[in-house]
Amino acid sequence: MEELMSLVDNAAREQNATSIEAIHLAVGELSGVDPQALSFAFDSVVQGTIARHAKLVISRIAVIAYCPVCSLEFTPPDVVYLCPTCGRFSQEIRQGTELTLASVEMTTHE
Amino acid sequence: MNETSTSCGLESQAGIKHRTVVIQKHLLAKNAQQAECNRREFARHGLGVINLLSAPGSGKTKLLERTLDEFGKRYRIGILVGDLQTENDAVRLEGRDHPVVAVTTGNVCHLEAEMVALACAELDLARLQLLVIENVGNLVCPASFDLGEDQRVVLLSTTEGEDKPLKYPKAFKTAQLVIINKIDLAEAVEFDRAAALQNIRSVAPQANIIQVSARTGAGMADWYRYLEQLLQSLANKSAAVVPQ
């Protein structure tokens, strides 16, 4: 949260923003972050800051695992990453661990 | 920061603009950088580092007490103990001729790489062979924070049930070793060992599994053998890098 607010604050300062309208986050299914808990925390940390009226927009990123035997990328249905072709357990995660500040929408004064 | 600022042209009044600034930055990038610094520092001292994760009450401290008493006879071990409020766990580990540093995180439910770097300043790393970081008792957020360790070890106990790997997949998927503790209580609490092993193997196929009782000492020799192999492989690696 601290890192998020400092990135937002830096961006706002660089652009001479007067307010932040929206903050877009990409949150992987395997990021270890619960979007509901994140939204709750967000509401409390933005109070009294330039982002106090900002909307938090969270895009969930599905997990993509990879089977090196079949050279196949697949989206597992649950936490067990079984290759749908050969049935082997996959250990390679290609997507889904993201916790990224994608973009910030702001109002600026020229 | 990526400065591909784009004006969307929503100019409602003169001089006021709505813009979207693309940033695309991982929120844990700073922690990842510090973790790499830690890793280099540990490697410079030829130190093996374990990040020990578990839910509260799985027996992390008990496991470490016995490890210090037994494995600690042959190797010099440093311990960093992360705890939210008290230093009780650290106190239990003290008085053994192995340095113990308590890291009280306050409200933070996990250890971060920077906390580890600060705590390491209180240790003489050059004199240690193994450093064990006992993370805050929690299987959720500690899994997202690299501390610069060589190996991540997840401890679960028979009293917690068999489905922990399914509930906390990230912790298990990022572990090199899973230790099942309190194996002496398995029968009493009707722990389904086969189901637990199956869950670990399916969620974390990469992980080794060791079963122990830190109370009776059963299986602890497997854990020491594992640590010994880790230290040996690190020693071989540094011997290969540093010309003799």
Interface residues (C-beta under 8 A of the other chain):
Chain A: E3 L4 L7 N10 A11 E14 Q15 T18 E21 L30 S31 G32 V33 V79 V80 L82 F89 S90 Q91 I93 E98 L99 T100 L101 A102 S103 V104 E105 M106 T107 T108 H109 E110
Chain B: M1 E3 S5 G15 I16 K17 H18 R19 T20 V21 V22 I23 Q24 K25 H26 L27 L28 A29 K30 V140 C141 A143 S144 P165 L166 P169 K170 K173 R201 S202 V203 P205 Q206
